[in-house]
Amino acid sequence: MIAPRAEPPAAGDKRNGTTSPDGKWLAYTKKDNNLYVENRNKLPQEELDPFVGKHVAFSMDGTRILASGDDSIEVERKLVAAGFDPSQVIFSHIDPPDLVVL
């Protein structure tokens, strides 16, 4: 979460607030929850349906798919071509919604 800066983080603040370089914003992360997982789980199935059976690269926060392909090599090639750093994405595979893994 990013919030307008009201005052510097208090000593002992457990939210890991970091002040932006211009001093106007505080950015917080949550160590106990994974932002990627939270956001990824919020994506409606309708948005994922076009990618079923594909390898994908999600933004680090899990809010969008940046590239897709039949394999991870193709995804990485597309990321680089689009100007994304492959080390700054999360690679995944979109399984059918009715897939059962035993």
C-alpha positions as CSV (number, residue, x, y, z in Angstrom):
1,M,0.0,0.0,0.0
2,I,1.2,3.5,-0.8
3,A,-0.2,6.4,1.3
4,P,0.4,10.1,1.5
5,R,3.0,10.9,4.1
6,A,1.6,12.4,7.2
7,E,4.6,11.9,9.5
8,P,7.7,9.6,9.5
9,P,7.2,6.0,10.6
10,A,7.3,5.7,14.4
11,A,10.1,3.8,16.0
12,G,9.2,0.2,16.2
13,D,6.5,0.5,13.5
14,K,5.9,-3.1,12.4
15,R,4.4,-2.1,9.0
16,N,7.9,-1.5,7.4
17,G,7.0,2.0,6.2
18,T,9.6,3.5,3.8
19,T,9.5,7.2,2.9
20,S,9.8,8.1,-0.8
21,P,12.9,10.0,-2.0
22,D,10.8,13.2,-2.2
23,G,9.5,12.7,1.3
24,K,5.8,12.9,0.2
25,W,4.8,9.2,0.4
26,L,5.1,6.2,2.6
27,A,5.2,2.7,1.1
28,Y,4.2,-0.2,3.3
29,T,4.6,-4.0,2.9
30,K,3.1,-6.8,4.9
31,K,5.5,-9.5,5.9
32,D,2.7,-11.8,7.1
33,N,0.9,-11.7,3.7
34,N,2.0,-12.1,0.2
35,L,0.7,-9.2,-2.0
36,Y,1.1,-11.3,-5.1
37,V,-1.0,-14.1,-3.8
38,E,-3.7,-11.8,-2.5
39,N,-4.0,-9.9,-5.8
40,R,-3.6,-13.1,-8.0
41,N,-6.5,-14.7,-6.1
42,K,-8.7,-11.7,-6.8
43,L,-8.3,-12.0,-10.6
44,P,-11.7,-13.1,-12.1
45,Q,-11.6,-16.4,-14.0
46,E,-12.8,-14.6,-17.0
47,E,-9.6,-12.6,-17.2
48,L,-7.5,-15.9,-16.9
49,D,-9.6,-17.9,-19.4
50,P,-7.7,-16.7,-22.5
51,F,-4.4,-18.0,-20.9
52,V,-5.6,-21.5,-19.8
53,G,-2.8,-23.9,-20.7
54,K,-0.3,-21.1,-21.2
55,H,2.8,-20.1,-19.4
56,V,2.5,-16.5,-18.2
57,A,4.5,-13.7,-16.5
58,F,2.6,-11.8,-13.8
59,S,3.6,-8.4,-12.5
60,M,5.3,-8.6,-9.1
61,D,2.1,-7.5,-7.4
62,G,0.0,-10.1,-9.1
63,T,-2.4,-7.6,-10.7
64,R,-1.7,-8.3,-14.4
65,I,-0.3,-10.7,-16.9
66,L,2.6,-9.1,-18.8
67,A,3.3,-11.8,-21.3
68,S,2.2,-15.3,-22.2
69,G,3.3,-18.2,-24.4
70,D,3.5,-21.9,-24.9
71,D,6.6,-22.2,-22.8
72,S,8.7,-20.1,-20.4
73,I,11.3,-19.4,-23.1
74,E,8.7,-17.8,-25.3
75,V,7.4,-15.8,-22.3
76,E,10.8,-14.5,-21.5
77,R,11.5,-13.5,-25.1
78,K,8.2,-11.5,-25.2
79,L,9.0,-9.8,-21.9
80,V,12.4,-8.7,-23.1
81,A,10.9,-7.5,-26.4
82,A,8.4,-5.4,-24.5
83,G,11.1,-3.9,-22.3
84,F,10.4,-5.9,-19.1
85,D,13.2,-7.3,-16.9
86,P,12.4,-11.1,-16.5
87,S,13.9,-11.0,-13.0
88,Q,11.2,-8.6,-12.0
89,V,8.2,-10.8,-12.8
90,I,6.6,-13.9,-11.4
91,F,6.4,-16.8,-13.9
92,S,3.4,-19.2,-13.6
93,H,1.2,-21.5,-15.6
94,I,-2.6,-21.1,-15.9
95,D,-4.3,-24.4,-15.3
96,P,-7.9,-25.1,-16.3
97,P,-10.2,-24.0,-13.5
98,D,-11.6,-27.6,-13.1
99,L,-8.2,-29.3,-12.9
100,V,-7.9,-31.6,-9.9
101,V,-4.5,-32.5,-8.7
102,L,-4.3,-35.6,-6.5
